[in-house]
Amino acid sequence: MTTTSFLEETLDRQWEKLRDFETATVFIKSKNVMREEFLKMHMEVSCMHNNIEAMKTWLQNMKEQNNRCRELLSLMKSLNERIIHMEKNVAPELIHAYQENNKNILHDSPKEKSIIKSEPRIKTEKHGTPMIDCKKILFDEPEVYPIIPLLTEDEFSTVPKYIIGRQSLDTVNNLISAINQVLKAKYMFLSLGKAHARKQGNLNLYLHYKKQELDICSVDEYIYFFTAEDYERETKSKLNKIKLNLLTVLRHCKRLREYRVKNDVRYVVLTK
């Protein structure tokens, strides 16, 4: 029984070797065909490799273009926010005055422009006799109302942290725009004259403004200013603690200065 099992195992091993020899014989006989197949496979794999490398390069280019598009989109958003901010905060009168100024620069000669820039409100003749502006004599008020320029980012960055606190540049510029509206209303009202104020029933307000001017304005200089009362009258809101802190910012940035008459604080516009 043991001898029979040994013979069967030996025959199985010999049979496996015989099958291996047959397989090897088939490979040897068809080596040329297999070589051609392997060459085809190598060419296909190489082609796939080249395509993958080309796709990697193409994807890298797309990634760079996508990054540039994101940067461009960010710049466009920033520009759009600035345009919206300018549309909301730049007074139409300022744009009109800027356009008129450009027209004057284009049409006036350099000599005429230098005369206009250097011409004071009160002129002096050669013999020292003061020659007052005609409009000042007729209406006894300034020719135009002042406009406080908005703060730039560079100016805002110079404000100490303990002064500005957590307030943003937009908050400060919104207050400047509100003050410009107060100044416009006040000085446009004054420019209409005493008769118009009487006709409108605002003679007391007109006389109140004129009395305030006597306390602060001199013969040689006309000073533009507003008070907390003026701000409240025009905006229907008070100068609260936050706004008073922002006025300190405007004083720091040379937009305003304080002038006190007893307990009355007047915020003087610093014109350049």
Buried (B, 14 or more C-beta within 10 A) or exposed (E): EEEEEEEEEEEEEEEEEEEEEEEEEEEEEEEEEEEEEEEEEEEEEEEEEEEEEEEEEEEEEEEEEEEEEEEEEEEEEEEEEEEEBEEEBBEEBBEEEEEEEEEEEEEEEEEEEEEEEEEEEEEEEEEEEEEEBEEBEEBEBBEEBBBBEBBEEEBBEEBEEEEBEEBEBBBBBBBBBBBBBBBBBBBEBBBBBBEBBEEEEBBEBBEEBBEBBEEBBEEEEBBBBBBBEBBEBBBEEEBEEEBEEBBBBBBBBEBBBEBEEEEEBBBBBBEE
